[in-house]
């Protein structure tokens, strides 16, 4: 885990149950919940339960079990919403120029309408 991780970010507070969320699914190493500012009819965030700042930090430092659990939960969310055939978009932002708002690795899973070629 990264010693530069901000333990007061909103996702860390959600994981400590200091801030509520609309939980969709979870497993031992990851949590999926609704985005509070949805950009599509389905807009779910999936986060690891341990302290990883961004995609690079997670892929470099998370255990094999954490990787497996995280991506398994992503697939379970896809199946939960039954969008495996219709389609979906997965986005992760990293750092300032990647427009990462919360310094805790997370993916956005968006679905439920045609999202166009890019989100504006």
C-alpha positions, -999 to +999 in steps of 0.1 A: +000+000+000+011+035-008+023+057+020+012+088+000-024+076+002-049+102+015-068+084+043-094+112+043-106+108+007-143+101+003-139+065-008-117+057+023-145+072+044-171+051+026-150+020+033-148+029+070-186+035+070-182+071+079-201+081+047-230+061+034-232+047-001-258+029-022-240-005-022-246-027-052-223-056-045-191-064-026-166-092-019-136-096+004-114-071-015-138-048-035-169-027-032-193-016-059-218+013-053-238+038-073-221+071-084-238+101-066-235+121-099-245+095-126-235+101-162-256+073-175-287+053-164-263+028-149-232+044-133-215+022-107-181+027-091-160-003-082-131+003-057-106-020-040-109-021-002-072-015+003-054+018-001-044+022-037-042+057-052-047+049-089-047+022-116-009+021-117-006+018-079-032-010-079-017-030-107+018-026-094+012-033-057-021-052-052-019-090-045-030-115-070-060-122-048-070-085-048-067-084-086-088-115-090-115-103-065-116-068-080-122-079-116-145-107-105-167-080-088-166-059-120-180-089-139-206-095-112-218-059-116-220-064-153-241-095-148-262-078-121-273-052-146-275-077-174-255-055-198-229-082-209-245-083-243-260-048-247-227-032-237-211-009-212-181+014-208-154+011-181-134+042-173-106+049-148-089+083-144-054+087-130-037+118-118-042+155-126-041+153-164-063+122-163-089+142-143-089+118-113-113+134-087-108+109-058-073+097-051-084+061-045-083+037-075-117+031-089-134+023-122-166+037-135-189+012-151-215+030-173-243+015-192-280+017-200-279+039-231-257+045-261-228+065-246-215+078-279-179+075-290-166+095-260-181+111-230-180+149-233 
